[in-house]
Amino acid sequence: MRTFRKLLESKPAGSADAPPVFRITSTNLDRHRDRVLALKVAGDAFKVPLLWNHDSWSPAIGAAMCRREAGEWVMEPVFDGVCETSKLVAAKVQAKTLDQCSIRFRPAPEAEPVPNKDGGYDFPLVEVLEVSIVNIAGNQDAVRLRSAEAEPETPNEGEAWKQYRADGAAFRTEVRKTLAEMKAELAKLALAEEEEPEETPAEEPSAEEPPAPAEEEVEEATKALRRAVVNGFHFTPAQVNAMPLAEVAAYADLLRP
């Protein structure tokens, strides 16, 4: 939830002199017809070595500070400037000559890659080993997005951003209201069950008891939220089903037009 608050409270543009921000992967097919669906990470951020062109025989040129932002994994390269390669690559990134990156990864043991219909492999879950600045990325989406720091807003951008945040707040209010109504209905059902007489005529046990209406409503509402997040952010159903319900609801907060 802190990630979404940070997103809503930040400004939408970046300045040219600020550190660059790269997208490191996406769920689209790459140039090798492969696809990475999710990263194995404890939390919303991690740090791995930053290399030039996957050159693991040479020392790292810095650190790749990776984080999840608005449903995407992005990276800020931190160059140490100790060697000539680090200085050269940093200068070329600053000049925007180099604007692509690539990850080296290994499949998670619990999620082996599977062949896809396009002739490559789908990787359900991978562990990132390093991020490299490269001339040409294997994933067409692994490019520089912007600079990290915010620029002053223009009047039109400021008004649009305020409206976006106001719409988001209104949508969250609606969601809270709906949840409160559902909780009230559940409380009524629980009270009604407590008031029923303890002794009831014996009935033949059924093979399977149907779920209570309130549970069906909660389940349907949860499924609707997950479907909305899948359609709105182009996640796979497996990714969304793996998310906690609170994170799914937070993504849904951002979908109000």
WOKA-V698024 format. One record per pair of residues at least 24 apart in sequence whose ideal C-beta (glycine too) atoms are under 7 Angstrom apart, sorted by the first residue. I is the first residue (numbers start at 0). J is the second residue. Records with the same first field share a line. If there is no record, write none. Layout:
# WOKA-V698024
I = J / J
This chain:
# WOKA-V698024
0 = 245 / 249
2 = 43 / 67
3 = 249 / 252
6 = 68 / 69
7 = 164 / 167
9 = 149
10 = 149 / 152
11 = 156 / 160
12 = 149 / 150 / 156
13 = 145 / 146 / 147 / 148 / 149 / 150
14 = 146 / 148 / 150
15 = 146
17 = 146 / 147 / 148
18 = 75 / 146 / 147
19 = 76 / 92 / 143 / 146
20 = 73 / 75 / 144 / 145 / 146 / 147
21 = 73 / 74 / 100 / 141 / 142 / 143 / 144
22 = 71 / 73 / 140 / 141 / 142 / 144
23 = 65 / 72 / 73 / 74 / 100 / 102 / 130 / 141
24 = 72 / 102 / 138 / 141
25 = 138 / 140
26 = 233 / 235
27 = 140
28 = 117 / 119
29 = 137 / 138 / 139
30 = 137 / 139
31 = 119 / 137
32 = 117 / 118 / 119
33 = 119 / 120 / 122
34 = 115 / 119 / 121 / 122
35 = 104 / 122 / 125
36 = 121 / 122 / 123 / 235 / 238
37 = 123 / 124 / 238
38 = 72 / 125 / 127
39 = 107 / 124 / 125 / 126
43 = 67
47 = 127 / 128 / 129 / 130
48 = 129
49 = 76 / 77 / 130
50 = 129 / 131
51 = 84 / 88 / 131 / 132
52 = 131 / 133
53 = 101 / 103 / 131
57 = 84
58 = 82
60 = 84 / 85 / 88
61 = 85
63 = 130
65 = 130
70 = 232 / 250
73 = 144
74 = 100 / 130
75 = 147
76 = 132
88 = 132
92 = 132
97 = 132
98 = 142 / 143
99 = 133 / 135 / 136 / 141 / 142
100 = 130 / 131 / 132 / 133 / 136 / 141
101 = 131 / 133 / 136 / 137 / 141
102 = 127 / 130
103 = 128 / 129
104 = 128
123 = 237
166 = 255
167 = 252 / 253 / 255
170 = 252 / 255
171 = 252
174 = 248 / 252
181 = 216 / 217
184 = 213
185 = 213
188 = 213
224 = 248 / 251
227 = 251 / 254
